[in-house]
Amino acid sequence: MKKLHWLFMMMCLAVLPALQSCDDLDSGYSIGDFSYPNWATIRVKGNTFYMESDTWGTLWPINTDMGWYQPVDGQRVVTVFNPIYDNYEGYDHAVKILRLEHALTKVVEPLTAENEEEYGNDPVLIYKGDLTVSGGYMNIVFMQNLPNDPDTKHRISLVQPAEATADAVSEDDGYLHLELRYNNYGDVSGRRAAGLVSFNLKEVLTPEMKGIKLKLNSEVNKEVEIVFEKQSNNAEEASNLDFSKMQLK
């Protein structure tokens, strides 16, 4: 059974009455069906956009009430939607977007002796299941210890040691070696908020690699290494939290 965060359950209860008040569609899905939160990438097409979901394929939004939304090509998001039709005009699904949360979207950066201090190595709090690889991205949901200064943004980075960048695979074990680095700049308040970040792996992960070995400094377990096998796509479901308070760069 898929894991459901309690906030997702609350959101489900909130949207269900509105959905049930509508009649079922003549064909396709029921108007009461909606997806679990899942990762996707925004793709801009002329004056419109669609989404490449890590688990659902290509999604065409039928919403006519999203004039406020300014899509950015390549932006990673967590989305909840009502699936309407399958195989819709060249897209895998037509959907009505119910929720769209932007993730901080970044690339893998080189780590050198000169810039190591810039990236920092402060501990991060990540719950089990909230660090995944899918769609060519490493996706992370974590609980940020917010800064006292509302104008301060902590820095979160996915880095590759400089000595490994030449041939991409370090230590001759066939894995891509990366490190998650966090810099809180010595400013933490003890107040927590959910943070959301997705790192593009497509420039560093090559077909011959077995997978990824990730080092990180965990608040709970200290220095740890996590292994992601290349064959696995482990992000069927994303956390459904309020990401509006995160202060990240």
C-alpha positions as a Markdown table, in Angstrom:
| # | Residue | x | y | z |
|---|---|---|---|---|
| 1 | Met | 0.0 | 0.0 | 0.0 |
| 2 | Lys | 1.3 | 3.4 | -0.9 |
| 3 | Lys | 2.5 | 5.6 | 1.9 |
| 4 | Leu | 0.2 | 8.6 | 2.5 |
| 5 | His | 1.5 | 11.6 | 4.5 |
| 6 | Trp | -1.2 | 12.9 | 6.9 |
| 7 | Leu | -1.2 | 16.3 | 5.2 |
| 8 | Phe | -2.0 | 14.6 | 1.9 |
| 9 | Met | -5.0 | 12.9 | 3.6 |
| 10 | Met | -6.2 | 16.3 | 4.9 |
| 11 | Met | -5.9 | 17.7 | 1.4 |
| 12 | Cys | -7.9 | 14.7 | 0.0 |
| 13 | Leu | -10.7 | 15.3 | 2.5 |
| 14 | Ala | -10.7 | 19.0 | 1.6 |
| 15 | Val | -11.1 | 18.6 | -2.1 |
| 16 | Leu | -13.4 | 15.5 | -2.1 |
| 17 | Pro | -16.7 | 17.3 | -1.4 |
| 18 | Ala | -16.1 | 19.7 | -4.3 |
| 19 | Leu | -15.2 | 16.9 | -6.6 |
| 20 | Gln | -18.2 | 14.8 | -5.5 |
| 21 | Ser | -20.6 | 17.7 | -6.3 |
| 22 | Cys | -19.8 | 17.3 | -10.0 |
| 23 | Asp | -21.3 | 14.7 | -12.3 |
| 24 | Asp | -19.0 | 12.0 | -13.7 |
| 25 | Leu | -17.6 | 12.6 | -17.1 |
| 26 | Asp | -19.3 | 10.8 | -20.0 |
| 27 | Ser | -16.1 | 9.0 | -20.7 |
| 28 | Gly | -12.6 | 8.6 | -19.2 |
| 29 | Tyr | -12.1 | 9.0 | -15.4 |
| 30 | Ser | -14.5 | 9.9 | -12.7 |
| 31 | Ile | -14.4 | 13.6 | -11.8 |
| 32 | Gly | -13.8 | 12.4 | -8.2 |
| 33 | Asp | -10.5 | 10.7 | -9.1 |
| 34 | Phe | -7.3 | 12.5 | -8.2 |
| 35 | Ser | -3.6 | 11.5 | -8.2 |
| 36 | Tyr | -1.2 | 11.2 | -5.3 |
| 37 | Pro | 1.4 | 14.0 | -5.2 |
| 38 | Asn | 4.0 | 13.2 | -7.8 |
| 39 | Trp | 7.1 | 14.8 | -9.3 |
| 40 | Ala | 7.0 | 16.4 | -12.8 |
| 41 | Thr | 8.9 | 18.7 | -15.0 |
| 42 | Ile | 7.2 | 21.8 | -16.7 |
| 43 | Arg | 7.6 | 22.0 | -20.5 |
| 44 | Val | 6.7 | 25.3 | -22.2 |
| 45 | Lys | 5.0 | 25.0 | -25.6 |
| 46 | Gly | 4.3 | 28.3 | -27.2 |
| 47 | Asn | 2.0 | 30.2 | -25.0 |
| 48 | Thr | 1.0 | 27.1 | -23.1 |
| 49 | Phe | 2.7 | 24.3 | -21.1 |
| 50 | Tyr | 2.4 | 20.7 | -20.3 |
| 51 | Met | 4.1 | 18.4 | -17.7 |
| 52 | Glu | 6.4 | 15.4 | -17.9 |
| 53 | Ser | 5.4 | 13.4 | -14.9 |
| 54 | Asp | 8.0 | 10.9 | -13.5 |
| 55 | Thr | 5.3 | 8.3 | -13.2 |
| 56 | Trp | 2.3 | 9.3 | -15.4 |
| 57 | Gly | 4.1 | 10.4 | -18.6 |
| 58 | Thr | 3.1 | 13.5 | -20.5 |
| 59 | Leu | 0.2 | 15.5 | -19.0 |
| 60 | Trp | -1.9 | 18.1 | -20.8 |
| 61 | Pro | -3.6 | 20.5 | -18.3 |
| 62 | Ile | -7.2 | 21.4 | -19.3 |
| 63 | Asn | -7.6 | 24.1 | -16.7 |
| 64 | Thr | -8.9 | 27.4 | -18.0 |
| 65 | Asp | -8.4 | 29.2 | -14.7 |
| 66 | Met | -4.6 | 29.3 | -14.5 |
| 67 | Gly | -3.9 | 32.7 | -16.1 |
| 68 | Trp | -1.9 | 33.6 | -12.9 |
| 69 | Tyr | 0.6 | 30.8 | -13.6 |
| 70 | Gln | 3.8 | 31.7 | -15.4 |
| 71 | Pro | 5.5 | 28.4 | -16.5 |
| 72 | Val | 9.2 | 28.1 | -16.7 |
| 73 | Asp | 10.6 | 25.4 | -19.0 |
| 74 | Gly | 12.5 | 22.8 | -16.9 |
| 75 | Gln | 11.0 | 23.8 | -13.6 |
| 76 | Arg | 10.5 | 20.8 | -11.3 |
| 77 | Val | 7.1 | 20.6 | -9.4 |
| 78 | Val | 5.1 | 18.4 | -7.2 |
| 79 | Thr | 1.6 | 18.2 | -8.5 |
| 80 | Val | -1.8 | 16.7 | -7.7 |
| 81 | Phe | -4.4 | 16.5 | -10.5 |
| 82 | Asn | -7.7 | 15.0 | -11.6 |
| 83 | Pro | -7.0 | 12.7 | -14.5 |
| 84 | Ile | -9.6 | 13.2 | -17.2 |
| 85 | Tyr | -8.7 | 11.3 | -20.4 |
| 86 | Asp | -6.0 | 8.8 | -21.5 |
| 87 | Asn | -4.1 | 9.3 | -24.8 |
| 88 | Tyr | -5.3 | 12.8 | -25.3 |
| 89 | Glu | -4.1 | 14.5 | -28.6 |
| 90 | Gly | -0.6 | 13.0 | -28.4 |
| 91 | Tyr | -0.3 | 13.3 | -24.6 |
| 92 | Asp | -0.5 | 10.3 | -22.2 |
| 93 | His | -3.2 | 12.0 | -20.1 |
| 94 | Ala | -5.4 | 15.1 | -20.0 |
| 95 | Val | -5.6 | 16.4 | -16.4 |
| 96 | Lys | -7.2 | 19.1 | -14.3 |
| 97 | Ile | -4.5 | 20.5 | -12.0 |
| 98 | Leu | -5.6 | 20.7 | -8.4 |
| 99 | Arg | -2.3 | 21.7 | -6.8 |
| 100 | Leu | 1.2 | 22.7 | -8.1 |
| 101 | Glu | 4.2 | 23.3 | -5.9 |
| 102 | His | 7.4 | 24.6 | -7.3 |
| 103 | Ala | 10.7 | 22.9 | -6.2 |
| 104 | Leu | 14.0 | 24.6 | -6.2 |
| 105 | Thr | 15.5 | 23.2 | -9.4 |
| 106 | Lys | 19.3 | 23.0 | -9.6 |
| 107 | Val | 22.2 | 21.2 | -11.4 |
| 108 | Val | 25.1 | 19.2 | -10.0 |
| 109 | Glu | 28.1 | 21.4 | -9.2 |
| 110 | Pro | 31.8 | 20.7 | -9.0 |
| 111 | Leu | 33.3 | 20.5 | -5.5 |
| 112 | Thr | 36.9 | 21.7 | -5.1 |
| 113 | Ala | 39.2 | 22.7 | -2.2 |
| 114 | Glu | 38.6 | 26.3 | -3.2 |
| 115 | Asn | 34.8 | 26.3 | -3.0 |
| 116 | Glu | 34.2 | 23.6 | -0.3 |
| 117 | Glu | 33.6 | 26.3 | 2.4 |
| 118 | Glu | 31.0 | 28.0 | 0.2 |
| 119 | Tyr | 28.9 | 24.8 | 0.0 |
| 120 | Gly | 29.2 | 24.1 | 3.7 |
| 121 | Asn | 28.4 | 20.7 | 5.3 |
| 122 | Asp | 25.7 | 21.5 | 7.9 |
| 123 | Pro | 23.3 | 18.6 | 8.8 |
| 124 | Val | 19.9 | 18.2 | 7.2 |
| 125 | Leu | 16.8 | 16.4 | 8.4 |
| 126 | Ile | 15.4 | 14.1 | 5.7 |
| 127 | Tyr | 12.7 | 11.5 | 6.6 |
| 128 | Lys | 12.9 | 8.0 | 5.1 |
| 129 | Gly | 11.3 | 7.9 | 1.7 |
| 130 | Asp | 11.8 | 11.6 | 1.0 |
| 131 | Leu | 15.0 | 11.3 | -0.9 |
| 132 | Thr | 14.4 | 9.7 | -4.3 |
| 133 | Val | 15.7 | 9.4 | -7.9 |
| 134 | Ser | 13.3 | 9.5 | -10.8 |
| 135 | Gly | 12.9 | 11.2 | -14.2 |
| 136 | Gly | 16.6 | 11.9 | -14.4 |
| 137 | Tyr | 16.5 | 14.0 | -11.2 |
| 138 | Met | 17.4 | 13.5 | -7.5 |
| 139 | Asn | 14.4 | 14.7 | -5.5 |
| 140 | Ile | 14.6 | 15.8 | -1.9 |
| 141 | Val | 12.0 | 16.8 | 0.7 |
| 142 | Phe | 13.5 | 17.9 | 4.0 |
| 143 | Met | 12.6 | 19.8 | 7.1 |
| 144 | Gln | 14.5 | 23.1 | 7.0 |
| 145 | Asn | 15.6 | 24.7 | 10.2 |
| 146 | Leu | 14.6 | 28.2 | 9.2 |
| 147 | Pro | 16.9 | 31.2 | 9.6 |
| 148 | Asn | 16.1 | 34.0 | 12.0 |
| 149 | Asp | 16.5 | 36.6 | 9.3 |
| 150 | Pro | 13.6 | 36.5 | 6.8 |
| 151 | Asp | 15.9 | 37.8 | 4.1 |
| 152 | Thr | 18.5 | 34.9 | 4.5 |
| 153 | Lys | 18.4 | 31.9 | 2.3 |
| 154 | His | 20.2 | 28.7 | 3.2 |
| 155 | Arg | 22.1 | 27.0 | 0.4 |
| 156 | Ile | 21.5 | 23.4 | -0.6 |
| 157 | Ser | 23.7 | 21.8 | -3.2 |
| 158 | Leu | 24.4 | 18.5 | -4.9 |
| 159 | Val | 28.1 | 18.4 | -5.7 |
| 160 | Gln | 30.6 | 16.1 | -7.4 |
| 161 | Pro | 34.2 | 16.0 | -6.1 |
| 162 | Ala | 36.5 | 17.6 | -8.7 |
| 163 | Glu | 38.7 | 14.6 | -9.0 |
| 164 | Ala | 35.8 | 12.5 | -10.2 |
| 165 | Thr | 34.5 | 14.9 | -12.9 |
| 166 | Ala | 37.2 | 13.9 | -15.5 |
| 167 | Asp | 35.8 | 10.4 | -16.0 |
| 168 | Ala | 32.6 | 10.9 | -14.0 |
| 169 | Val | 32.9 | 7.5 | -12.3 |
| 170 | Ser | 35.1 | 7.7 | -9.2 |
| 171 | Glu | 36.7 | 5.0 | -7.1 |
| 172 | Asp | 36.5 | 2.5 | -10.0 |
| 173 | Asp | 33.3 | 0.9 | -8.7 |
| 174 | Gly | 31.0 | 1.9 | -11.5 |
| 175 | Tyr | 28.9 | 4.4 | -9.5 |
| 176 | Leu | 28.5 | 8.1 | -9.7 |
| 177 | His | 29.7 | 9.6 | -6.4 |
| 178 | Leu | 27.9 | 12.7 | -5.2 |
| 179 | Glu | 27.6 | 14.7 | -2.0 |
| 180 | Leu | 24.6 | 16.6 | -0.6 |
| 181 | Arg | 25.9 | 19.8 | 0.9 |
| 182 | Tyr | 24.0 | 22.3 | 3.1 |
| 183 | Asn | 25.1 | 25.8 | 4.3 |
| 184 | Asn | 22.9 | 27.4 | 7.0 |
| 185 | Tyr | 25.4 | 30.3 | 7.4 |
| 186 | Gly | 25.2 | 29.9 | 11.1 |
| 187 | Asp | 21.6 | 31.3 | 11.2 |
| 188 | Val | 19.0 | 28.8 | 12.5 |
| 189 | Ser | 15.9 | 29.6 | 14.5 |
| 190 | Gly | 14.6 | 26.1 | 15.6 |
| 191 | Arg | 11.5 | 26.7 | 13.6 |
| 192 | Arg | 10.9 | 24.1 | 10.9 |
| 193 | Ala | 9.4 | 24.3 | 7.4 |
| 194 | Ala | 9.3 | 21.8 | 4.6 |
| 195 | Gly | 11.9 | 22.3 | 1.9 |
| 196 | Leu | 11.7 | 21.0 | -1.7 |
| 197 | Val | 14.6 | 20.7 | -4.1 |
| 198 | Ser | 15.3 | 18.7 | -7.3 |
| 199 | Phe | 18.7 | 18.2 | -8.9 |
| 200 | Asn | 19.1 | 17.5 | -12.6 |
| 201 | Leu | 21.3 | 14.4 | -13.1 |
| 202 | Lys | 21.2 | 14.2 | -16.9 |
| 203 | Glu | 24.6 | 15.9 | -17.4 |
| 204 | Val | 26.5 | 13.6 | -15.0 |
| 205 | Leu | 24.7 | 10.2 | -15.0 |
| 206 | Thr | 25.8 | 8.1 | -18.0 |
| 207 | Pro | 24.4 | 4.9 | -19.4 |
| 208 | Glu | 27.3 | 2.7 | -18.3 |
| 209 | Met | 27.0 | 3.7 | -14.6 |
| 210 | Lys | 25.5 | 1.2 | -12.1 |
| 211 | Gly | 23.8 | 4.0 | -10.1 |
| 212 | Ile | 24.6 | 6.7 | -7.5 |
| 213 | Lys | 26.3 | 6.7 | -4.2 |
| 214 | Leu | 25.3 | 9.8 | -2.2 |
| 215 | Lys | 27.1 | 11.1 | 0.9 |
| 216 | Leu | 25.2 | 13.5 | 3.3 |
| 217 | Asn | 25.4 | 14.8 | 6.8 |
| 218 | Ser | 22.2 | 13.7 | 8.5 |
| 219 | Glu | 20.9 | 15.4 | 11.7 |
| 220 | Val | 19.9 | 11.9 | 12.9 |
| 221 | Asn | 22.5 | 9.5 | 11.6 |
| 222 | Lys | 25.5 | 11.9 | 11.0 |
| 223 | Glu | 27.7 | 11.1 | 8.0 |
| 224 | Val | 25.9 | 8.5 | 5.8 |
| 225 | Glu | 26.1 | 7.0 | 2.3 |
| 226 | Ile | 23.0 | 6.1 | 0.4 |
| 227 | Val | 23.1 | 3.9 | -2.7 |
| 228 | Phe | 20.6 | 4.3 | -5.6 |
| 229 | Glu | 20.7 | 1.5 | -8.1 |
| 230 | Lys | 20.2 | 2.7 | -11.7 |
| 231 | Gln | 17.4 | 0.2 | -12.5 |
| 232 | Ser | 15.2 | 1.5 | -9.7 |
| 233 | Asn | 12.7 | 4.3 | -10.1 |
| 234 | Asn | 11.6 | 4.9 | -6.5 |
| 235 | Ala | 9.5 | 8.1 | -6.6 |
| 236 | Glu | 6.0 | 6.9 | -7.1 |
| 237 | Glu | 4.7 | 9.3 | -4.5 |
| 238 | Ala | 5.9 | 12.7 | -3.2 |
| 239 | Ser | 5.2 | 14.3 | 0.1 |
| 240 | Asn | 2.2 | 16.6 | 0.2 |
| 241 | Leu | 3.4 | 19.4 | 2.5 |
| 242 | Asp | 3.3 | 23.2 | 2.6 |
| 243 | Phe | 6.5 | 24.4 | 0.9 |
| 244 | Ser | 5.6 | 28.1 | 1.0 |
| 245 | Lys | 7.9 | 29.0 | 3.9 |
| 246 | Met | 11.1 | 27.5 | 2.7 |
| 247 | Gln | 14.1 | 29.9 | 2.5 |
| 248 | Leu | 16.5 | 28.2 | 0.1 |
| 249 | Lys | 18.9 | 29.0 | -2.8 |
